[in-house]
Each structure stands twice: as C-alpha cells, then as structure tokens.
Amino acid sequence: MKTRRPHVLVLGLVAALVGLTPCGTARADRPPEVDQSLLVPTTLDSSFAPFDCKLKRTGPVCTGERHIDGAWGPTDFSCEVPLSGRYESDRYTTRYYDHDYLNYDRRFRSKDIDYLSTATAGPATATISTNVRFREPFAVPGDDSTFTVITQGVILDVKPVNGRPVLRVVGTLIEPPSGPATFTGHVTEDGRTTTYRDALFDDVFTFETFEQRVCQATIGG
C-alpha cells in the first residue's frame, strides 16, 4: 500500500479542523478591471502595449513587454567601409499609478544587442550590447516631463564577436529632466579601466569615441 506523505496528512488534518475538505478551493471575488484609457500617461499608445493592468492597494499596476528581432540593414556609422547592422531587443516594464490613476514610477529590464558586419547581411563580426535595469520616478505624478531616468548595469559593451570588449561602460547613469546626466561606475577602453564618481556623463562618454571603438571592433585595427 502506498504511504501518504506526512505533509499531506497534516494538510488533511488542518482542513478537517477548519471544516474544509483537502481538495476544496476558496472562491475569490474577481478583481476590478482597470480602464486603461483613464491612466495618465496612458498605456494604450505605448510600444509595450498591450499591458496587463491590475488594481492593487496602491493603485493600478500595469506590466508589458516588447520584443524586436530586426533585419539586416545599413547603419550610420562613419567607418572606413560601410557597416550593416541587425537589432535584437527584449524589454519588460512595470508602471505604477496612484489612486487618481496618475503614473508615479516606471521600471524596466532591458537586454539589447546590435549585430554589426562589413557584409550587407552578416555574419556579425562585432556586437554592441546593453543589459540594464532602469526606473523613471516622477517628481509630479502624471507629468511626463518630470521623471528622472536612473539606469544601472552594463550600459554599453562594444566588442568583436571573438574578442574582448574594446569599450565597456558599467555603473549607474542618472538623467534628470533638466540638467546634465551624471555617471558613477567604471569605463574600460582597450583594456584600461577608469573609475568615475558623480562625473558628468559628457566627460565620460563621447559619440566620437564610441564610433571609433565600433569601427575598431567591426573591421579591426
């Protein structure tokens, strides 16, 4: 005869003591639906739509995701030879609204990769990748012009597909609605690492350096 496991016996005893059968199920009221047209800013026109919204104790909480798997095409990088690229992105977001349906915080998980090649349709010889979490707290709930972007993780990683990174930016980037962005973390360029604390991001990172390292990773040199 098959022996019942102890925890199953305990659960059966507890159910009997409270007047329930072990296989009984509690019936819960269906949570009220969220009218997404009333949310400010709305979720309906977002690239993460459709959202799944639930009414929580603090107000509506909406989750969405976006996935992109792009085709090869020309890029705007000014290297010695033209580069082609293909973009992949997986992003997930959660939006928090108050009882007045005003958005007061947004949170994201993002993993993006650009594949680069000197050939029009690959294969890739270099990648640009980002793997971060970022949030957007609002100074004024519902006002899209008042949020600060706080990004943490691998902000940028440029490398040949079979080599070490030629440019890697890891840390925390803070971008207020007005005023300059600041960075705390480490930047590794051609094997040399520099540590920054509350530095102006424009002093840490320039597009010219970025483009130079992208060309280096993709075509060599």
Secondary structure as UniProt FT lines:
FT   HELIX           6..17
FT   TURN            18..19
FT   TURN            22..23
FT   HELIX           36..38
FT   TURN            44..45
FT   TURN            47..48
FT   STRAND          52..56
FT   TURN            57..58
FT   STRAND          59..69
FT   STRAND          73..74
FT   STRAND          84..97
FT   TURN            99..100
FT   STRAND          102..117
FT   TURN            120..121
FT   STRAND          126..135
FT   TURN            141..142
FT   TURN            144..145
FT   STRAND          149..160
FT   TURN            161..162
FT   STRAND          167..175
FT   STRAND          182..189
FT   TURN            190..191
FT   STRAND          192..200
FT   HELIX           201..204
FT   HELIX           207..219
//
